[in-house]
Amino acid sequence: MSATSKKVIIVGAGFSSLSAACYLSQEGYDVTVFEKNSYSGGRAQQLKKDGFTFDMGPTFYWMPNVFESFFNDFNFSSENFYQLDRLDPAYEVYFADSSVKIANNFESIKQTFEELEPNSGKSLQKFINEAEDNYKIAIKDLVYQPGQSIWEIITPQTAKKLGSFVTTISQSVRKVVKSAELRKIMEFPVLFLGAKPSNTPAFYNFMNYADFKLGTWHPKGGMYEVAQALHKLALKLGVTIHHNSRVEQIVVNNGISRGAIINGKEYKCDVLLSGADYQFTEQLLPESYRQYSEKYWDKKTFAPSALLFYVAFDKKLKNLSHHTLFFDVDFERHAKEIYETKQWPEDPLFYASFPSITDASAAPEGKEAGIFLVPLAAGLSDSEEQRQKIFDKIISRAERLTKQKLKEHVLFKESYGVNDFISDYNSYKGNAYGLANTLLQTHVLRPKLQSKKVKNLYFTGQLTVPGPGIPPSLISGKVVSSLIKKYHKS
């Protein structure tokens, strides 16, 4: 590294921060990452206990081409860091009186649709063709744009798609299938975008293409291994990473950040980039240099928070898949409790992952590791009593639906909720996924990558473009690094 290289401080070591660190270091910047926790990877932390291993954050590996593109940019492949297996079934969905397994190939998925609703296969094919077209436009023309101008996304291709921005996922799905079960399966992927299907533009059906065509994968050892891959790559590229390093203040003089106070010591830089929670980062600035007020954040539609349980079972379980969704209750009621009344759910939908079904490293032989996730409204008053109440409800339903005893086979369980998201990630109101991708919170309508008030201050991650999820976070890191290179040449 040249002694005259521009110094970049990056706050946080989540996926977007590590992505940006890799790109900037590759371009010759002197990059130092400061992370308040004792590990890299942000929400992709890991719990290890009594021979069990749990991903504490994300568990779905979708859009593998985005990961490959990232590693290819540094002349590597994902297989240089971790082993991927395509899941079959991709996932299973439980309804009140039945369950449906989604296969790992589209022809089998169409057959499943035909069995549940005759003649739906042809409509599904047409829908997925459109979704594939939207996916290609999104990846080529939209998600790698910095969100500085509306003209970035007005192209001949997107102009033809205007109708899909003013109709919703729910509306488009109802043109394909009448079956309530199939509608739930088709609407499920947009939950990763953090909004109700009835509020999400139909253009985002590209998530259905990612689901049905690109498949669901599992990295051996869990998503934590993916986070560690980015950490290792960053070190290979010359990035310096400090853990247990809390940023206490961003130093600004005359509209320029001169550095940051970290663990009581001042560190100087030419550029400061934050991958930490956007709202929290701005609290580290003098008030006159903050772009967005508390009123601004409070009015935004946030993706849900989550209540997670990490459960060790003393036996192998049956009638479950690696990824299992429990859609046996009223989705609209739960969605209303998340986005409108903002209360603890009476009867929530939930998701469960049993990685030890696929990955022997997740649990001791003859035992099972289970991860249960319940979407919640951000900002709820969190308590152990409420957590236990929810756990009792979902485990009882899982017992009934899968026709087996579960409670009496629990060796231990740990939980993680709103208070933990705030404590570990300074997450605004304890949200788990950032801002929802609604029409009025897309692209230029999201918080900016580049500060309007501090010339050399930048942001990355799920509260800015392109949005929530690991693939978008990798992209966000690449996009913001391009902006930094544009305005602050190394």
C-alpha positions as CSV (number, residue, x, y, z in Angstrom):
1,M,0.0,0.0,0.0
2,S,1.4,3.4,-1.0
3,A,2.1,5.8,1.8
4,T,0.1,8.4,-0.1
5,S,-3.0,6.2,-0.6
6,K,-6.2,7.8,0.5
7,K,-7.3,6.5,3.8
8,V,-10.8,5.2,4.1
9,I,-12.5,4.3,7.4
10,I,-15.4,1.9,7.2
11,V,-17.9,1.7,10.1
12,G,-19.2,-1.9,10.6
13,A,-18.2,-5.2,9.2
14,G,-21.4,-6.4,7.7
15,F,-21.8,-7.7,4.1
16,S,-22.1,-4.3,2.5
17,S,-19.1,-2.9,4.4
18,L,-16.9,-5.9,3.6
19,S,-18.0,-5.7,0.0
20,A,-17.0,-2.0,-0.3
21,A,-13.8,-2.7,1.6
22,C,-12.8,-5.3,-0.9
23,Y,-13.5,-3.1,-4.0
24,L,-11.8,-0.1,-2.5
25,S,-8.7,-1.9,-1.4
26,Q,-8.4,-3.5,-4.8
27,E,-8.3,0.0,-6.2
28,G,-5.5,1.1,-4.0
29,Y,-7.2,2.8,-1.1
30,D,-5.9,2.3,2.4
31,V,-9.0,0.7,4.0
32,T,-9.6,0.1,7.7
33,V,-12.8,-1.4,9.0
34,F,-14.0,-0.8,12.6
35,E,-16.6,-3.2,14.0
36,K,-18.1,-2.9,17.4
37,N,-18.8,-6.6,17.8
38,S,-16.2,-9.4,18.1
39,Y,-16.9,-10.8,14.7
40,S,-17.4,-9.9,11.0
41,G,-20.6,-10.5,9.1
42,G,-23.2,-8.2,10.8
43,R,-26.4,-10.1,11.2
44,A,-24.9,-13.3,9.9
45,Q,-23.5,-14.2,13.3
46,Q,-23.4,-17.8,14.7
47,L,-24.4,-19.6,17.8
48,K,-22.4,-22.7,18.8
49,K,-23.5,-24.7,21.9
50,D,-23.1,-28.4,23.0
51,G,-22.2,-29.5,19.5
52,F,-25.0,-27.6,17.8
53,T,-24.4,-24.8,15.3
54,F,-27.0,-22.2,14.4
55,D,-27.1,-19.3,11.9
56,M,-28.5,-16.5,14.0
57,G,-29.4,-14.3,11.1
58,P,-30.0,-15.0,7.4
59,T,-30.4,-18.7,6.4
60,F,-31.6,-18.5,2.8
61,Y,-29.0,-18.5,0.0
62,W,-30.7,-17.1,-3.1
63,M,-29.5,-15.4,-6.2
64,P,-26.2,-17.4,-6.4
65,N,-25.2,-15.5,-9.5
66,V,-24.8,-12.3,-7.5
67,F,-22.4,-14.0,-5.1
68,E,-20.4,-15.5,-8.0
69,S,-20.2,-12.1,-9.7
70,F,-18.9,-10.6,-6.5
71,F,-16.1,-13.2,-6.1
72,N,-15.3,-13.2,-9.8
73,D,-14.6,-9.4,-9.5
74,F,-11.5,-10.5,-7.5
75,N,-10.6,-13.5,-9.6
76,F,-12.1,-16.0,-7.2
77,S,-15.2,-18.2,-7.0
78,S,-17.4,-19.0,-4.1
79,E,-16.0,-22.5,-4.2
80,N,-12.7,-21.1,-3.2
81,F,-14.2,-20.3,0.2
82,Y,-17.2,-22.6,0.8
83,Q,-19.2,-25.6,-0.5
84,L,-22.7,-25.0,-2.0
85,D,-25.4,-27.6,-2.2
86,R,-28.7,-27.0,-4.1
87,L,-31.6,-28.0,-1.8
88,D,-34.2,-30.5,-3.0
89,P,-36.9,-29.7,-2.0
90,A,-36.0,-26.0,-2.0
91,Y,-38.5,-25.6,0.8
92,E,-41.8,-27.0,2.1
93,V,-44.9,-25.0,2.9
94,Y,-47.5,-26.1,5.5
95,F,-51.1,-25.0,5.2
96,A,-54.0,-25.8,7.6
97,D,-54.7,-29.3,6.1
98,S,-51.8,-30.0,3.7
99,S,-48.2,-29.4,2.8
100,V,-46.5,-28.7,-0.5
101,K,-42.8,-29.3,-1.4
102,I,-41.2,-27.0,-3.9
103,A,-38.8,-28.9,-6.0
104,N,-35.3,-27.8,-7.2
105,N,-36.3,-27.6,-10.9
106,F,-39.0,-25.6,-12.6
107,E,-40.6,-28.4,-14.6
108,S,-41.3,-30.2,-11.3
109,I,-42.7,-27.0,-9.8
110,K,-45.1,-26.6,-12.7
111,Q,-46.3,-30.2,-12.2
112,T,-46.9,-29.4,-8.5
113,F,-49.0,-26.4,-9.6
114,E,-51.0,-28.5,-12.1
115,E,-51.8,-31.1,-9.4
116,L,-53.1,-28.4,-7.1
117,E,-54.9,-26.4,-9.7
118,P,-55.4,-27.9,-13.2
119,N,-54.2,-25.7,-16.1
120,S,-52.2,-23.4,-13.9
121,G,-48.8,-24.6,-15.3
122,K,-49.2,-22.6,-18.5
123,S,-50.1,-19.4,-16.6
124,L,-47.1,-20.0,-14.3
125,Q,-44.8,-20.4,-17.3
126,K,-45.9,-17.1,-18.7
127,F,-45.5,-15.4,-15.3
128,I,-42.0,-16.7,-14.9
129,N,-41.0,-15.7,-18.4
130,E,-42.0,-12.2,-17.4
131,A,-40.3,-12.5,-14.1
132,E,-37.1,-13.6,-15.8
133,D,-37.2,-10.6,-18.1
134,N,-37.7,-8.3,-15.0
135,Y,-34.8,-10.1,-13.3
136,K,-32.4,-9.3,-16.2
137,I,-33.5,-5.7,-16.3
138,A,-33.1,-5.4,-12.5
139,I,-29.6,-6.8,-12.5
140,K,-28.5,-5.0,-15.6
141,D,-30.2,-1.6,-15.4
142,L,-31.4,-1.0,-11.8
143,V,-29.7,-2.5,-8.8
144,Y,-26.2,-1.4,-9.7
145,Q,-27.3,2.2,-10.0
146,P,-26.4,4.7,-7.1
147,G,-29.9,6.2,-6.9
148,Q,-28.7,9.8,-7.6
149,S,-31.1,10.5,-10.4
150,I,-34.4,9.0,-11.7
151,W,-32.9,9.0,-15.1
152,E,-30.6,6.1,-14.1
153,I,-33.6,3.8,-14.3
154,I,-35.6,5.3,-17.1
155,T,-34.5,3.2,-20.1
156,P,-36.3,1.8,-23.1
157,Q,-36.6,-1.5,-21.2
158,T,-38.0,-0.1,-18.0
159,A,-40.4,2.2,-19.9
160,K,-42.1,-0.9,-21.3
161,K,-42.5,-2.1,-17.7
162,L,-44.4,0.9,-16.4
163,G,-47.5,-1.1,-15.7
164,S,-45.6,-3.4,-13.4
165,F,-44.7,-0.5,-11.1
166,V,-48.3,0.6,-10.6
167,T,-49.8,-2.8,-10.0
168,T,-48.9,-5.0,-7.1
169,I,-47.5,-8.5,-6.6
170,S,-50.8,-9.6,-5.2
171,Q,-52.7,-8.3,-8.2
172,S,-50.4,-10.0,-10.7
173,V,-50.4,-13.3,-8.8
174,R,-54.2,-13.5,-8.7
175,K,-54.2,-13.4,-12.5
176,V,-52.1,-16.6,-12.5
177,V,-53.7,-18.9,-9.9
178,K,-57.0,-19.0,-8.0
179,S,-55.8,-21.5,-5.3
180,A,-55.2,-19.7,-2.0
181,E,-52.3,-22.1,-1.3
182,L,-50.6,-21.4,-4.6
183,R,-51.0,-17.7,-4.1
184,K,-49.2,-17.9,-0.8
185,I,-46.4,-19.8,-2.4
186,M,-46.0,-17.2,-5.1
187,E,-46.3,-14.2,-2.7
188,F,-43.8,-15.6,-0.2
189,P,-40.5,-14.5,-2.0
190,V,-41.3,-10.8,-1.8
191,L,-41.4,-11.1,2.0
192,F,-37.6,-11.0,1.6
193,L,-38.1,-7.4,0.4
194,G,-39.7,-6.6,3.7
195,A,-43.2,-5.5,2.6
196,K,-46.7,-6.9,2.0
197,P,-47.3,-8.4,-1.4
198,S,-50.3,-6.0,-1.7
199,N,-47.9,-3.0,-1.3
200,T,-45.0,-4.3,-3.5
201,P,-44.8,-3.4,-7.2
202,A,-45.4,-6.3,-9.5
203,F,-42.0,-5.7,-11.1
204,Y,-40.5,-7.4,-8.1
205,N,-41.8,-10.7,-9.3
206,F,-38.2,-11.2,-10.3
207,M,-38.0,-12.7,-6.9
208,N,-40.2,-15.5,-8.1
209,Y,-37.7,-16.2,-10.9
210,A,-34.9,-16.3,-8.3
211,D,-36.9,-18.8,-6.3
212,F,-38.2,-21.1,-9.0
213,K,-35.4,-21.0,-11.6
214,L,-32.2,-20.0,-9.7
215,G,-33.0,-22.3,-6.8
216,T,-32.3,-22.4,-3.0
217,W,-28.8,-23.3,-1.9
218,H,-27.1,-24.1,1.4
219,P,-23.4,-23.3,2.1
220,K,-21.9,-26.1,4.2
221,G,-21.4,-24.7,7.7
222,G,-24.2,-22.1,7.2
223,M,-24.4,-18.5,6.1
224,Y,-21.8,-17.6,8.7
225,E,-19.3,-19.3,6.3
226,V,-20.2,-16.8,3.6
227,A,-19.6,-13.9,6.0
228,Q,-16.2,-15.4,6.9
229,A,-15.4,-15.7,3.1
230,L,-15.8,-12.0,2.7
231,H,-13.7,-11.4,5.9
232,K,-10.9,-13.6,4.5
233,L,-11.1,-12.0,1.0
234,A,-10.9,-8.5,2.5
235,L,-7.8,-9.5,4.5
236,K,-6.2,-11.0,1.3
237,L,-6.8,-7.7,-0.4
238,G,-5.0,-5.8,2.3
239,V,-7.9,-4.5,4.4
240,T,-7.3,-3.9,8.1
241,I,-10.2,-5.1,10.3
242,H,-10.6,-4.1,14.0
243,H,-13.2,-5.8,16.1
244,N,-14.5,-4.6,19.5
245,S,-14.1,-1.1,18.1
246,R,-17.0,1.2,18.9
247,V,-17.3,4.4,16.8
248,E,-18.4,7.1,19.2
249,Q,-18.3,10.2,17.0
250,I,-17.8,11.3,13.5
251,V,-15.5,14.3,13.4
252,V,-16.6,17.0,11.0
253,N,-14.9,20.4,10.2
254,N,-16.3,22.8,7.6
255,G,-18.5,20.2,6.0
256,I,-15.7,17.6,5.7
257,S,-15.3,14.5,7.9
258,R,-11.8,14.4,9.3
259,G,-12.2,11.0,10.9
260,A,-13.8,9.3,13.8
261,I,-13.5,8.8,17.6
262,I,-13.2,5.1,18.2
263,N,-12.8,3.6,21.6
264,G,-11.8,7.1,22.8
265,K,-9.1,7.6,20.2
266,E,-9.3,9.8,17.1
267,Y,-8.5,8.1,13.7
268,K,-8.1,10.4,10.7
269,C,-9.3,9.6,7.1
270,D,-9.9,11.1,3.7
271,V,-13.2,9.3,3.3
272,L,-15.6,7.8,5.8
273,L,-18.1,5.1,4.8
274,S,-20.7,3.7,7.2
275,G,-22.3,0.3,6.8
276,A,-23.8,0.6,10.2
277,D,-27.5,1.5,10.7
278,Y,-28.1,4.7,8.7
279,Q,-30.1,6.5,11.4
280,F,-27.6,5.5,14.1
281,T,-24.7,6.7,12.0
282,E,-26.2,10.2,11.6
283,Q,-26.6,10.4,15.4
284,L,-22.8,10.3,15.5
285,L,-22.7,13.6,13.6
286,P,-23.3,17.2,14.9
287,E,-27.0,17.8,14.4
288,S,-26.5,20.4,11.6
289,Y,-24.9,17.7,9.5
290,R,-27.7,15.2,9.7
291,Q,-29.7,14.7,6.5
292,Y,-32.7,13.0,7.9
293,S,-34.7,13.9,11.0
294,E,-36.3,11.5,13.6
295,K,-39.7,12.5,12.0
296,Y,-38.4,11.3,8.6
297,W,-37.4,7.9,10.0
298,D,-40.5,7.5,12.0
299,K,-42.7,8.0,8.9
300,K,-40.8,5.4,6.8
301,T,-42.2,1.9,6.3
302,F,-39.7,-0.5,7.9
303,A,-39.4,-4.1,7.1
304,P,-40.3,-6.3,10.0
305,S,-38.2,-7.1,13.0
306,A,-38.0,-10.8,13.9
307,L,-38.2,-13.0,16.9
308,L,-35.9,-16.0,16.5
309,F,-35.5,-19.2,18.5
310,Y,-32.5,-21.5,18.2
311,V,-33.6,-24.9,19.4
312,A,-31.7,-28.1,20.0
313,F,-33.7,-31.4,19.7
314,D,-32.6,-34.7,21.2
315,K,-33.8,-36.7,18.2
316,K,-34.1,-36.5,14.4
317,L,-37.3,-34.9,13.3
318,K,-39.7,-36.1,10.6
319,N,-42.2,-34.5,8.1
320,L,-40.0,-31.4,7.8
321,S,-37.6,-30.0,5.2
322,H,-34.4,-27.9,5.5
323,H,-36.5,-24.8,5.0
324,T,-40.1,-25.1,6.2
325,L,-42.8,-22.3,6.1
326,F,-45.9,-22.5,8.2
327,F,-48.7,-20.6,6.4
328,D,-51.6,-22.3,8.2
329,V,-53.1,-19.1,9.6
330,D,-54.4,-15.8,8.2
331,F,-51.6,-14.0,6.5
332,E,-53.5,-10.7,6.2
333,R,-54.2,-10.6,9.9
334,H,-50.5,-11.1,10.7
335,A,-49.5,-8.5,8.1
336,K,-51.9,-6.0,9.7
337,E,-50.3,-6.7,13.1
338,I,-46.9,-6.0,11.6
339,Y,-47.5,-2.9,9.5
340,E,-50.7,-1.3,10.8
341,T,-51.7,-2.0,14.4
342,K,-48.0,-2.9,15.2
343,Q,-48.8,-5.3,18.0
344,W,-47.6,-8.7,19.1
345,P,-49.2,-11.2,16.8
346,E,-52.0,-13.4,18.1
347,D,-51.4,-16.2,15.6
348,P,-48.3,-15.6,13.5
349,L,-47.0,-17.2,10.4
350,F,-43.5,-18.4,10.9
351,Y,-40.6,-20.0,9.2
352,A,-38.3,-22.8,10.4
353,S,-34.9,-24.0,9.2
354,F,-33.5,-27.4,10.1
355,P,-29.9,-27.2,8.7
356,S,-28.9,-30.6,10.2
357,I,-31.3,-32.3,7.7
358,T,-28.8,-31.3,5.0
359,D,-25.6,-30.4,6.9
360,A,-24.2,-32.9,9.5
361,S,-22.0,-30.2,11.0
362,A,-25.1,-28.4,12.4
363,A,-25.9,-31.0,15.1
364,P,-24.5,-34.1,16.8
365,E,-25.4,-37.4,15.2
366,G,-29.0,-38.4,15.9
367,K,-30.1,-34.9,16.9
368,E,-31.6,-31.9,15.1
369,A,-30.9,-28.1,15.1
370,G,-34.0,-25.9,14.5
371,I,-34.1,-22.2,13.8
372,F,-37.6,-20.6,14.1
373,L,-38.4,-17.1,12.9
374,V,-41.5,-15.1,13.5
375,P,-41.8,-11.7,11.7
376,L,-42.8,-8.9,14.1
377,A,-43.5,-5.2,14.0
378,A,-40.4,-3.0,14.5
379,G,-40.5,-1.0,17.7
380,L,-42.4,-3.5,19.9
381,S,-41.8,-3.6,23.6
382,D,-39.8,-6.8,24.0
383,S,-40.0,-9.2,27.0
384,E,-39.1,-12.7,27.9
385,E,-42.7,-13.3,28.8
386,Q,-43.9,-12.4,25.2
387,R,-41.1,-14.4,23.7
388,Q,-42.1,-17.5,25.6
389,K,-45.8,-17.0,24.7
390,I,-44.9,-16.9,21.0
391,F,-42.7,-19.9,21.2
392,D,-45.4,-22.0,22.9
393,K,-47.8,-21.1,20.2
394,I,-45.6,-21.9,17.2
395,I,-44.1,-25.1,18.7
396,S,-47.7,-26.4,19.4
397,R,-48.7,-25.7,15.8
398,A,-45.6,-27.3,14.5
399,E,-46.3,-30.4,16.5
400,R,-49.9,-30.6,15.3
401,L,-49.0,-30.0,11.6
402,T,-46.0,-32.3,11.4
403,K,-47.7,-35.0,13.6
404,Q,-44.9,-35.4,16.2
405,K,-43.9,-34.5,19.7
406,L,-41.4,-31.6,19.8
407,K,-41.6,-29.8,23.2
408,E,-40.5,-32.8,25.2
409,H,-37.5,-33.3,23.0
410,V,-36.0,-29.8,23.4
411,L,-32.5,-29.9,24.9
412,F,-32.2,-26.2,25.0
413,K,-33.4,-23.0,23.3
414,E,-32.1,-19.5,22.9
415,S,-34.0,-16.5,21.6
416,Y,-33.2,-13.3,19.8
417,G,-35.5,-10.4,19.3
418,V,-36.1,-6.6,19.0
419,N,-34.0,-5.7,22.0
420,D,-31.1,-7.8,20.6
421,F,-31.2,-6.1,17.2
422,I,-31.0,-2.8,18.9
423,S,-28.2,-3.8,21.2
424,D,-26.0,-5.7,18.6
425,Y,-26.6,-3.6,15.5
426,N,-28.0,-0.2,16.7
427,S,-30.9,-1.1,14.5
428,Y,-33.6,1.6,14.3
429,K,-36.6,0.3,16.3
430,G,-35.0,-3.1,16.2
431,N,-35.8,-3.7,12.6
432,A,-34.3,-6.9,11.1
433,Y,-34.3,-6.1,7.3
434,G,-34.1,-2.3,6.8
435,L,-36.6,-0.3,4.8
436,A,-39.3,-2.1,3.0
437,N,-39.1,-2.0,-0.8
438,T,-42.4,-0.2,-1.5
439,L,-43.0,1.9,-4.6
440,L,-42.4,5.1,-2.5
441,Q,-39.2,3.7,-1.0
442,T,-37.4,2.5,-4.2
443,H,-34.2,3.8,-5.8
444,V,-34.1,7.6,-5.6
445,L,-36.7,7.6,-2.8
446,R,-34.4,5.7,-0.5
447,P,-31.8,7.4,1.8
448,K,-28.8,8.4,-0.3
449,L,-25.4,6.6,-0.5
450,Q,-23.6,10.0,-0.5
451,S,-24.2,12.5,2.2
452,K,-25.7,15.8,1.0
453,K,-24.1,17.7,4.0
454,V,-20.7,16.1,4.5
455,K,-18.6,16.0,1.3
456,N,-16.7,12.8,2.1
457,L,-19.2,10.8,4.0
458,Y,-21.0,7.8,2.5
459,F,-23.4,5.1,3.5
460,T,-24.0,1.5,2.4
461,G,-26.3,-1.3,3.4
462,Q,-30.0,-2.3,3.6
463,L,-31.3,1.2,4.5
464,T,-30.0,2.6,1.2
465,V,-29.9,1.3,-2.3
466,P,-30.7,-1.3,-3.6
467,G,-32.4,-2.6,-0.5
468,P,-32.6,-5.5,2.1
469,G,-31.0,-8.9,1.7
470,I,-27.5,-10.3,1.4
471,P,-27.2,-10.0,-2.5
472,P,-28.4,-6.4,-2.4
473,S,-25.9,-5.7,0.4
474,L,-23.0,-7.0,-1.7
475,I,-24.3,-4.8,-4.6
476,S,-24.6,-1.8,-2.3
477,G,-21.0,-2.2,-1.3
478,K,-19.9,-2.3,-5.0
479,V,-22.0,0.7,-6.0
480,V,-20.9,3.0,-3.1
481,S,-17.2,2.1,-3.8
482,S,-17.7,3.2,-7.4
483,L,-19.1,6.6,-6.1
484,I,-16.1,7.0,-3.8
485,K,-13.7,6.2,-6.7
486,K,-15.5,8.8,-8.8
487,Y,-15.2,11.6,-6.4
488,H,-12.1,10.7,-4.4
489,K,-9.5,9.2,-6.7
490,S,-6.9,7.0,-5.0
